[in-house]
Amino acid sequence: MLFIPGEEAFGALDEWAPEPGSVVCWHPSPAALAKVRQAPISAVPASHQQARHLRNFRDHASRGVDMSRLCIGSWDMPGQCDIRVLTYVINTHLRRHDTYHSWFAFAEDDRIVRHTLRKPGDIQCVPIRHGEMTPEALREHIVSTPTPLEWDCFRFAIIQRADHFTFCFAIDHLYIDAQFLGAIRLELYLMYTSLLAGGAPPPLPAPGSYTDYCVRQHEYTSALTLDSPQVRGWVDFFEENDGTLPECPVSLGDGSGPCDLMFVRVMDERQTANFESACIAAGARFSGGVFACAALAQYELTGAETYYGLVACDTRSSRAEFLTIGWFTGFVPITIPVDASSFGDTARAAQKSFDSGKALANVPFSRVLELAPWLRMPDGRVPLLFHLDASSPPLSTIVKSEWGGSNIKIHHDGGVPARFDLRVNRYENETHAMVFFPDNPVARESVARYIETLKSIYVRVAEGRGAVAPLCSAAAL
């Protein structure tokens, strides 16, 4: 059975109403918390991603705003949960990956200070039985997961029913990125099922070190100068956007409101195959077509003849890093001249821009601003574009063999988003688009119009009818 994560798999946590059952939650033991508080200061800096997250969180908190920060998921497993075995699995996971071994605080001079446990074995989570919990109480327990300024900003739980249980996790983005979902599923499923069957723990491949990544990242960024090609590329991109990053392609009103999500299937299996063929014929890949459609949608709605965008990109580059849980995401700036009469030319230009700029993903915004202080971050939300291709290995293998029938759910915590996200996910038999945005009437109307336009462009390309509607509205969202 092929699992396709459709609209029902994504949504706001406050809309999640799992079947009732007996709840067990895992929390660090008092002894573990005491050991963590005593962890010495480490010279290893926070990664640039972690530092940006911590400062964003502090800024939101100072304004009394709940920032969207938690990665939340759940899936079903058969039978009665063996609490002892799952406790072992959870603790093994936390001890195995050094992203969980540190906590952070702000010093008086505003530096971010890392504290790191000397002995990962001091981490010990223990199960606490809560009995029957209402969906409201369970959701409240999840959103009360400690903040990124506390070490234990993660939670694990199960909801047990007669013949199956739901496994849940909530982990602050401080520790993980999107690759985490496949990793924890693989680790938890293999280790739990093997131990449950009476076998030895499976020989999982040794993980890499996120601490080592933080060191390498800072060594690399510290060596950059204003004359470094990667820095010059970012400076040029900023300056093409009046010294800052590009504006959001839709109106978000006053930016208020909790995080909301719009989801649409933009292409079915046949259309997805046709769209890929159109991309290949243009000398691009599927990803280039995705970027081109974002550019063409903005053109159709605003008349902008050049698209400036930021594409999220996983910066893992070695086998060890691909086995490492942590936050590796960087951003690639893309500049796309729009040819309204030719999807092929636009897609080819988009692919060229992305491919030539991939090295810039290793340069964080903060370092660019240090070297070029006349530049500035925008006042509003930064629009980001994500593309995931789960139609080929290894993701397709996970989708087919591991997720089928497991009732997977991915939840956003409802906090105010720090940005505007467009995510285009390709699967074996269809393509989805999702937009995360702050929920207010102006933003909702604008995003609805944007995503409708985006879908129409995908369909027109897939059907060979040209990318842009005959009459461009040229009306700003």
C-alpha positions in Angstrom: 0.0 0.0 0.0 1.4 3.4 -1.0 0.9 6.1 1.6 0.2 9.5 0.0 0.1 12.1 2.7 -2.9 14.0 1.7 -4.6 17.0 3.2 -5.9 14.9 6.1 -2.3 14.2 7.2 -1.5 17.8 7.7 -3.2 20.4 9.9 -3.3 22.5 13.0 -2.8 20.7 16.3 -5.9 22.3 17.8 -7.9 20.5 15.1 -6.5 17.1 16.0 -9.0 14.9 17.7 -7.4 11.4 18.2 -9.5 8.5 19.4 -9.6 8.4 23.1 -7.3 6.1 25.0 -5.0 5.8 27.9 -2.1 8.2 27.7 1.5 7.6 28.7 4.1 10.5 28.4 7.8 10.4 28.8 9.6 13.1 30.8 13.2 13.5 31.9 13.7 12.2 35.4 14.6 14.6 38.2 18.1 13.2 38.3 18.5 13.7 34.6 17.3 17.3 34.8 19.8 17.9 37.7 22.7 16.5 35.6 21.7 18.7 32.7 21.6 21.9 34.8 25.1 21.1 36.0 26.4 20.6 32.4 29.5 22.7 31.8 29.9 25.5 29.3 31.2 24.3 25.9 33.3 26.3 23.5 31.3 24.9 20.6 29.0 27.6 19.2 25.4 27.1 18.5 24.8 26.6 14.8 23.7 29.7 12.9 20.3 28.0 12.4 20.0 27.5 16.2 21.2 31.0 17.0 18.6 32.5 14.6 15.9 30.3 16.1 16.8 31.3 19.7 16.9 35.0 18.9 13.6 34.8 17.0 12.0 33.0 19.9 13.3 35.6 22.4 12.0 38.5 20.2 8.5 36.9 19.9 8.4 36.2 23.6 9.3 39.8 24.4 6.3 40.9 22.4 4.0 38.4 24.1 3.7 36.4 20.9 3.8 32.5 20.7 6.2 31.7 17.8 5.6 28.6 15.8 8.5 26.3 16.9 7.5 22.7 17.5 7.8 19.8 15.0 4.8 17.6 15.9 3.9 14.2 14.5 2.0 11.0 15.3 1.4 7.6 13.8 -0.3 4.3 14.7 1.3 1.1 15.7 -0.5 -2.3 16.3 -1.0 -4.0 19.6 -0.4 -3.1 23.2 2.6 -0.9 23.7 5.4 -2.4 25.7 6.3 0.6 27.9 9.6 -0.8 29.1 10.8 -1.4 25.5 9.6 1.9 24.2 11.3 3.6 27.2 14.6 2.0 26.2 14.1 3.1 22.5 13.4 6.7 23.4 16.4 6.9 25.7 18.6 5.3 23.2 17.5 7.8 20.6 18.2 10.8 22.9 21.6 9.4 23.9 22.5 8.4 20.4 22.2 11.9 18.8 24.3 14.7 20.2 21.9 17.4 19.0 20.0 16.6 22.3 23.1 16.8 24.5 23.2 20.6 24.8 21.2 23.5 26.1 21.6 27.2 25.5 21.3 30.5 27.4 21.9 34.2 26.7 24.9 35.7 28.5 24.8 39.3 29.8 26.7 40.5 26.7 24.0 38.8 24.5 26.2 35.9 23.4 24.5 32.5 23.1 26.3 30.1 25.5 26.2 26.3 25.0 26.1 23.9 27.9 26.9 20.2 27.0 26.5 17.0 29.0 29.7 15.1 29.5 27.9 11.7 29.7 25.0 11.1 27.3 24.0 8.2 29.6 22.8 10.7 32.2 19.8 11.3 29.9 17.0 9.3 31.3 13.3 9.8 30.4 10.7 8.0 32.4 7.1 7.1 31.6 4.3 8.8 33.4 0.8 7.3 33.2 -1.9 10.0 32.7 -4.8 7.6 32.1 -7.6 8.8 29.9 -7.1 12.3 28.6 -9.4 14.5 26.5 -8.1 15.6 23.2 -8.0 19.1 24.6 -5.9 18.1 27.5 -3.5 16.1 25.3 -3.1 19.0 22.9 -2.4 21.3 25.9 0.2 18.9 27.1 1.9 19.0 23.7 2.0 22.8 23.3 3.3 23.1 26.8 6.5 21.4 25.7 9.3 23.6 27.2 10.8 26.4 25.2 14.2 26.3 23.3 15.8 28.1 26.2 15.2 24.9 28.2 17.0 21.6 27.6 14.0 19.3 27.6 12.1 21.0 24.8 10.8 17.6 23.5 8.0 15.3 24.4 7.1 11.7 23.6 3.8 10.0 24.3 1.4 7.2 23.3 -2.3 6.8 23.3 -3.2 3.2 24.0 -6.5 1.6 22.7 -7.7 -2.0 22.7 -5.7 -3.2 19.6 -3.3 -0.4 18.7 -1.6 2.7 20.0 -0.7 6.1 18.6 2.9 7.3 19.1 3.3 11.1 19.3 6.3 13.4 19.4 6.8 17.1 19.8 10.3 18.5 19.5 11.4 22.0 19.2 13.0 23.0 15.9 16.1 23.8 17.9 17.2 20.2 17.7 15.9 18.9 14.4 15.0 19.6 10.8 12.6 17.9 8.3 14.9 14.9 7.9 14.1 13.9 11.4 10.8 12.3 10.5 12.3 9.5 8.5 15.1 9.0 11.0 12.9 8.6 14.1 10.4 6.4 12.2 13.3 4.1 11.0 15.0 4.0 14.4 11.9 3.6 16.5 10.2 1.1 14.2 13.3 -1.1 13.7 14.4 -1.0 17.3 11.0 -1.3 18.9 9.8 -4.2 16.7 13.1 -6.1 17.0 13.2 -5.8 20.8 9.5 -6.7 21.0 10.2 -9.9 19.1 12.8 -10.9 21.6 15.8 -10.0 19.4 18.8 -7.9 20.1 18.8 -4.2 19.3 19.4 -3.9 15.5 22.8 -2.7 14.4 21.9 0.9 13.3 24.6 2.8 11.4 26.6 5.1 13.6 25.2 8.6 13.6 27.3 11.6 12.7 27.8 14.5 15.1 25.9 17.7 15.0 28.4 19.2 17.3 31.1 18.6 14.7 28.9 20.2 12.1 28.6 23.4 14.3 32.4 23.6 14.6 32.9 23.1 10.8 30.2 25.6 10.0 31.7 28.3 12.1 35.2 27.6 10.8 33.9 28.0 7.3 31.9 31.1 7.9 34.7 32.8 10.0 37.0 32.4 7.0 34.7 34.2 4.7 35.3 37.8 3.7 33.4 40.4 1.7 35.4 39.3 -1.4 34.4 35.6 -1.0 32.3 34.7 -4.1 29.6 33.2 -1.9 29.3 36.4 0.1 29.4 38.6 -3.1 26.5 36.5 -4.4 24.4 37.2 -1.4 25.3 40.9 -1.4 24.3 41.2 -5.0 21.0 39.4 -4.2 20.3 41.8 -1.3 21.1 44.8 -3.3 18.8 43.7 -6.2 16.1 43.8 -3.5 16.8 47.3 -2.2 19.3 46.1 0.3 17.2 43.5 1.9 15.5 40.1 1.1 12.5 39.8 -1.2 9.0 40.7 -0.1 6.3 38.2 0.4 4.4 37.6 -2.9 1.0 37.9 -1.2 -0.5 40.4 1.2 -0.4 39.1 4.8 -2.5 41.9 6.2 -1.1 43.1 9.5 0.8 39.8 9.9 -1.3 38.9 12.9 -3.0 35.5 13.6 -1.8 32.0 14.4 -0.2 29.8 11.8 -2.7 28.4 9.3 -2.3 26.1 6.3 -3.8 25.8 2.9 -3.3 22.6 1.0 -4.1 21.6 -2.6 -3.3 18.8 -4.9 -1.9 20.6 -7.9 -1.4 17.6 -10.2 -2.5 14.0 -10.5 -0.3 11.1 -11.6 -0.6 11.8 -15.3 -0.2 15.5 -15.0 2.9 15.1 -12.7 4.5 12.9 -15.4 3.6 15.3 -18.1 5.0 18.2 -16.1 8.3 16.5 -15.6 8.5 15.8 -19.3 7.9 19.5 -20.0 10.8 20.3 -17.6 13.2 17.8 -19.2 12.3 19.1 -22.6 13.2 22.6 -21.4 16.6 21.4 -20.2 15.5 21.6 -16.6 14.6 19.2 -13.8 11.3 18.9 -11.9 12.7 21.3 -9.3 13.4 23.9 -11.9 9.8 23.7 -13.0 8.6 24.2 -9.4 10.7 27.4 -9.1 9.4 28.5 -12.5 5.8 28.1 -11.5 6.3 30.2 -8.4 7.8 32.9 -10.7 5.0 32.7 -13.2 2.3 32.8 -10.5 3.8 36.0 -9.1 4.0 37.4 -12.6 0.4 36.5 -13.4 -0.8 38.2 -10.2 1.5 41.2 -10.0 3.1 41.6 -13.3 6.6 41.3 -11.8 9.0 40.3 -14.7 11.8 39.1 -12.4 11.2 36.7 -9.5 13.5 36.8 -6.5 13.0 33.9 -4.2 14.7 31.9 -1.4 14.7 28.1 -1.7 15.3 26.0 1.4 18.1 23.5 0.9 19.5 20.7 3.0 23.2 21.4 3.3 24.2 17.8 4.3 27.0 16.8 2.1 28.7 13.7 3.5 27.5 10.2 4.5 28.1 11.0 8.1 25.9 14.2 7.9 23.1 12.3 6.2 23.0 10.0 9.3 23.0 13.0 11.6 20.0 14.5 13.3 20.2 18.3 13.6 19.3 21.4 11.8 21.2 21.7 8.5 18.8 23.8 6.4 20.3 26.7 4.4 18.8 28.9 1.7 19.6 29.4 -2.0 18.7 32.8 -3.5 17.2 32.5 -7.0 16.7 35.2 -9.6 14.4 34.2 -12.4 13.6 36.4 -15.5 10.1 35.5 -16.4 9.2 34.8 -20.0 5.4 34.8 -20.0 5.3 33.2 -23.4 7.6 30.3 -22.6 7.5 28.0 -19.6 10.6 26.2 -21.0 12.7 29.4 -21.0 11.5 30.3 -17.5 12.2 26.8 -16.2 15.6 26.7 -17.7 16.5 30.0 -16.2 15.2 28.9 -12.8 17.2 25.7 -12.9 20.4 27.6 -13.9 19.9 30.1 -11.1 19.4 27.5 -8.4 22.2 25.2 -9.5 24.7 28.1 -9.8 23.7 29.4 -6.3 23.7 26.2 -4.3 27.1 27.0 -2.6 25.4 30.1 -1.1 23.2 27.8 1.1 26.2 27.4 3.4 26.4 31.1 4.1 23.9 32.2 6.7 22.2 35.6 6.6 23.8 36.6 9.9 27.3 36.3 8.4 26.4 38.3 5.3 25.1 41.1 7.5 28.2 41.1 9.6 30.4 41.5 6.5 28.0 43.9 4.7 26.4 46.0 7.5 24.6 48.3 5.1 22.3 45.5 4.3 19.3 44.6 6.4 16.8 41.9 7.1 13.3 42.8 6.1 10.7 44.0 8.6 8.1 41.6 7.4 8.1 37.8 6.9 10.7 36.3 4.5 9.0 34.1 1.9 10.5 30.7 1.5 10.1 28.0 -1.1 10.5 24.3 -0.2 10.5 21.4 -2.7 10.5 17.7 -1.7 10.7 14.9 -4.2 9.5 11.7 -2.6 9.0 9.8 -5.9 12.5 8.2 -5.9 14.7 6.4 -3.3 15.3 6.7 -0.5 12.1 8.6 0.3 9.9 6.6 -2.0 11.0 3.4 -0.2 10.1 4.8 3.2 6.8 6.1 1.8 5.9 2.7 0.4 7.2 0.3 3.0 7.0 2.2 6.3 4.2 4.8 6.2 1.4 2.8 4.5 -1.6 2.4 6.8 0.0 4.0 9.8 -2.3 7.0 9.9 0.5 9.5 10.0 -0.3 13.0 11.1 1.9 16.1 10.9 0.7 19.0 13.0 1.7 22.7 13.2 1.5 24.1 16.7 -0.6 27.1 15.8 2.0 29.7 16.9 2.7 32.7 14.8 4.8 31.8 11.8 8.1 33.6 11.4 7.7 33.5 7.6 5.6 32.7 4.6 6.3 29.1 3.4 5.3 27.5 0.1 6.0 23.8 0.1 5.7 21.8 -3.1 5.9 18.0 -2.5 6.1 15.5 -5.3 5.0 11.9 -4.7 4.9 8.9 -7.1 1.4 9.6 -8.2 0.6 13.2 -7.4 2.0 16.6 -6.5 0.8 18.7 -3.5 1.3 22.4 -2.6 1.0 23.8 0.9 1.2 27.3 2.1 1.8 28.3 5.7 0.7 31.8 6.7 -0.6 34.0 9.5 -4.4 33.5 9.7 -6.1 36.8 9.2 -8.9 37.8 6.7 -6.6 39.6 4.3 -3.9 36.9 4.3 -6.5 34.2 3.9 -8.0 35.8 0.9 -4.7 36.6 -0.7 -3.2 33.1 -0.1 -6.4 31.5 -1.5 -6.0 33.5 -4.7 -2.3 32.8 -4.9 -2.6 29.0 -4.5 -5.5 28.9 -7.0 -3.3 30.7 -9.6 -0.3 28.4 -8.8 -2.4 25.3 -9.4 -3.8 26.6 -12.7 -0.2 27.2 -13.9 0.9 23.6 -13.1 -2.2 22.2 -14.8 -1.7 24.4 -17.9 1.9 23.2 -18.2 0.9 19.6 -17.7 -1.8 19.9 -20.3 0.4 21.7 -22.8 -1.7 24.8 -22.8 1.0 27.3 -21.9 2.0 28.5 -18.5 0.4 31.9 -18.1 -3.3 32.8 -18.6 -4.0 34.8 -21.7 -4.6 38.0 -19.7 -2.3 38.8 -16.8 -4.2 40.5 -14.0 -1.1 42.5 -13.0 -3.0 43.2 -9.8 -1.0 43.0 -6.6 -2.3 40.6 -4.0 
